[in-house]
C-alpha cells in the first residue's frame, strides 16, 4: 500500500476489493501491495475462528434475522454463555426486554446501568451549567469504566452495548476485557436511528454540511 496517500475507500465507487480484481483500484487502495497472506497474518487463530463464525451468521441470517437474533446466533456458535449488558439508564425498558429475551434463550446475563456507582457530576468536575439537572443538588455521572469493571469482575464472555452516549461508549470499550458487540447506539433525536440524517442528506441532513458546532 502507498503509505504516502491515505486510504479513502469512501470515495471509491467501484470497490474492486469485492471482486478480487484490483486492476482498476485507485493508487491509495489499501488492498494494493498487501498479499492475502499478509492480511491473514494479522489474525490470530482465535480471530480467524471469530471471523468465520461471523461470516457464517451473516450468510445464514442475511436479510432474515434481526440484530438481536444475529447476536444470539453468533453468541451460541462462539460457545459463549455469560453475557454482559452495559446499557444507558434512558433505555432501561429496552434493556429489560433484551435481558428477558437472552435469558429466555438460555444465556446468563449480567447487566450494569450507566449510573452505577452513583457518583456526582460535581465530583467529576462537571460545572452545573453543563449538567442536565442544573437546579438539583445531585446528578449522577455516567460511569462506563464502572460498567466495564462490573462485567469484567463477573467474567462475562461477551459484552453487549445498548445505547451508551458518545464518548461513554469509547470509555467502556477501552476498559472492557471481554469482546464487545453493539446492540444499538444512542440518538435521541432520531429515535436511536443515527443513519436517518445520512438517508435524508438531500433534505433534513443538509444541515450537517457544514455543521455548526454547539457553543461556537
Buried (B, 14 or more C-beta within 10 A) or exposed (E): EEEEEEBEEEEBEEEBBEEEEEEEBBEBBBBBEEEEEEEEEEEEEEEEBBEEBBEEBEEEBEEEBEEBBBBBBBBBBBEBEBBBBBBBEBBBEBBEEBBEBBEEEEBBBBBBBBBBBEBEBBEEEEEEEEBEEEEEEEBBBBBBBBBBBBBBEBEBBBBBBBBBBEEBBEBBBEBBBBEBBBBBBBBEEBEBEBEBBEEEEEEEBEEEEEEEEEEE
